[in-house]
Amino acid sequence: MDDVDRIVAQWGRERPELQTDAMAVFGRIYRLARVVGDRQEQVYSGLGINRGEFDVLATLRRAGEPFQLSPKALSASLMLTTGGMTGRLDRLERAGLVARSPDPADRRGLVITLTGRGREVIDEAVVIGLDAQREVLERLPEASRKRLSALLRDLLAAAEA
């Protein structure tokens, strides 16, 4: 039994009419995301970034050469408000990981570009972040990992429909 089983059992005792299957699934998904996210946050901190900053750097890196996007495109990709994005960009710019410059296609706009140092940091961060995830996932047999990935893909598609 894990903590989620205990919580479900308590609800079963107190409110036996409740259907708690969803609580068991999503409680475990939430806890797993938190545990692995905390591990990733810890390894990223060694590089001087946090999870949110990782997301910005990774989005720029995945964009490909010249590793730049508008703040609006970054905000949309990360589902952040412009205010939330501004704070992250300010910190990353102070750290020398991104640079802001005028958008040559729009006089009123800006582009955010991954600096050389930013590319070094994100290239290292993605490796150590994946290692942190893999350490957990490799505790399952390969067939279980593949089945879990497929089930989660189906569940995500159902949730987004």
C-alpha positions as CSV (number, residue, x, y, z in Angstrom):
1,M,0.0,0.0,0.0
2,D,1.2,3.5,-0.8
3,D,0.0,6.9,0.5
4,V,-2.6,7.1,-2.3
5,D,-4.1,3.7,-1.4
6,R,-4.4,5.0,2.2
7,I,-6.2,8.2,1.1
8,V,-8.5,6.2,-1.1
9,A,-9.3,3.8,1.7
10,Q,-10.0,6.7,4.1
11,W,-12.5,8.1,1.6
12,G,-14.0,4.7,1.1
13,R,-14.5,4.5,4.9
14,E,-15.9,8.0,5.2
15,R,-17.8,8.3,1.9
16,P,-18.3,4.7,0.5
17,E,-20.6,6.0,-2.2
18,L,-17.7,7.9,-3.9
19,Q,-16.1,6.4,-7.0
20,T,-12.4,7.0,-6.3
21,D,-10.7,5.3,-9.3
22,A,-9.8,8.7,-10.7
23,M,-8.4,9.9,-7.4
24,A,-6.1,6.9,-7.3
25,V,-4.8,7.5,-10.9
26,F,-4.4,11.3,-10.7
27,G,-3.1,11.3,-7.2
28,R,-0.2,9.1,-8.3
29,I,0.4,11.1,-11.5
30,Y,0.5,14.3,-9.4
31,R,2.9,12.8,-6.8
32,L,5.1,11.3,-9.5
33,A,5.3,14.6,-11.3
34,R,6.2,16.3,-8.0
35,V,8.9,13.8,-7.0
36,V,10.6,13.7,-10.4
37,G,10.1,17.5,-10.9
38,D,11.9,18.1,-7.5
39,R,14.8,15.9,-8.6
40,Q,15.1,17.8,-11.9
41,E,14.9,21.1,-10.0
42,Q,17.8,20.0,-7.8
43,V,20.0,19.0,-10.8
44,Y,19.1,22.2,-12.6
45,S,20.1,24.3,-9.6
46,G,23.6,23.2,-10.0
47,L,23.6,25.0,-13.3
48,G,22.1,28.2,-11.8
49,I,18.6,27.7,-13.3
50,N,15.2,26.6,-12.1
51,R,12.6,24.5,-13.8
52,G,10.8,27.5,-15.3
53,E,14.0,28.9,-16.7
54,F,14.9,25.5,-18.1
55,D,11.6,25.5,-20.0
56,V,12.4,28.9,-21.6
57,L,15.9,27.8,-22.6
58,A,14.7,24.4,-23.9
59,T,12.0,26.1,-26.0
60,L,14.6,28.4,-27.6
61,R,17.0,25.5,-28.1
62,R,14.3,23.3,-29.8
63,A,13.4,26.2,-32.1
64,G,16.7,25.5,-34.0
65,E,19.1,28.0,-35.5
66,P,19.2,30.9,-34.8
67,F,17.6,29.8,-31.4
68,Q,15.3,32.8,-31.2
69,L,11.6,33.5,-30.7
70,S,9.5,36.5,-29.9
71,P,8.4,36.8,-26.2
72,K,4.8,36.2,-27.4
73,A,5.8,32.9,-29.1
74,L,7.6,31.9,-26.0
75,S,4.6,32.8,-23.8
76,A,2.3,30.8,-26.0
77,S,4.5,27.8,-26.1
78,L,4.9,27.7,-22.3
79,M,1.3,28.8,-21.6
80,L,2.5,31.7,-19.5
81,T,1.2,35.2,-19.1
82,T,3.5,37.9,-20.5
83,G,4.1,39.1,-17.0
84,G,5.3,35.6,-16.0
85,M,7.5,35.4,-19.1
86,T,9.0,38.9,-18.4
87,G,10.3,37.8,-15.0
88,R,11.9,34.7,-16.4
89,L,13.5,36.6,-19.3
90,D,14.8,39.2,-16.9
91,R,16.6,36.6,-14.8
92,L,17.9,34.7,-17.8
93,E,19.2,37.9,-19.4
94,R,21.0,39.0,-16.2
95,A,22.6,35.5,-16.1
96,G,23.8,36.0,-19.7
97,L,21.8,33.0,-21.0
98,V,19.5,34.9,-23.3
99,A,19.6,38.3,-25.1
100,R,16.8,40.6,-26.1
101,S,17.1,42.5,-29.3
102,P,14.8,44.4,-31.7
103,D,12.8,42.2,-34.1
104,P,14.0,43.0,-37.6
105,A,10.6,42.0,-39.0
106,D,8.6,44.3,-36.5
107,R,9.9,47.6,-35.3
108,R,7.8,47.4,-32.2
109,G,8.8,43.9,-31.3
110,L,11.6,42.0,-29.7
111,V,13.3,38.7,-30.2
112,I,14.8,36.6,-27.5
113,T,17.9,34.7,-28.5
114,L,19.8,32.0,-26.7
115,T,23.3,33.1,-26.1
116,G,26.3,30.8,-26.5
117,R,26.5,30.3,-22.7
118,G,22.7,29.7,-22.7
119,R,23.1,27.0,-25.3
120,E,25.9,25.3,-23.2
121,V,23.7,25.4,-20.1
122,I,20.6,24.0,-21.8
123,D,22.5,21.3,-23.6
124,E,23.9,20.2,-20.2
125,A,20.6,20.6,-18.4
126,V,18.6,18.5,-20.8
127,V,21.1,15.6,-20.4
128,I,21.1,15.7,-16.6
129,G,17.3,16.3,-16.4
130,L,16.7,13.2,-18.6
131,D,19.1,11.3,-16.4
132,A,17.0,12.2,-13.4
133,Q,13.9,11.0,-15.2
134,R,15.5,7.8,-16.5
135,E,16.8,6.8,-13.0
136,V,13.1,6.6,-11.9
137,L,11.7,5.1,-15.1
138,E,14.4,2.4,-15.5
139,R,13.1,0.8,-12.3
140,L,10.3,-0.6,-14.4
141,P,10.8,-3.3,-17.0
142,E,11.0,-2.1,-20.6
143,A,7.6,-3.6,-21.5
144,S,6.0,-1.8,-18.6
145,R,7.6,1.5,-19.6
146,K,6.2,1.2,-23.1
147,R,2.8,0.2,-21.9
148,L,2.8,3.1,-19.4
149,S,3.8,5.6,-22.1
150,A,1.0,4.4,-24.4
151,L,-1.6,4.5,-21.6
152,L,-0.6,8.0,-20.6
153,R,-0.7,9.2,-24.2
154,D,-4.3,7.9,-24.4
155,L,-5.2,9.5,-21.1
156,L,-3.7,12.8,-22.2
157,A,-5.5,12.7,-25.5
158,A,-8.8,12.0,-23.7
159,A,-8.2,14.8,-21.3
160,E,-7.4,17.3,-24.1
161,A,-10.4,16.3,-26.2
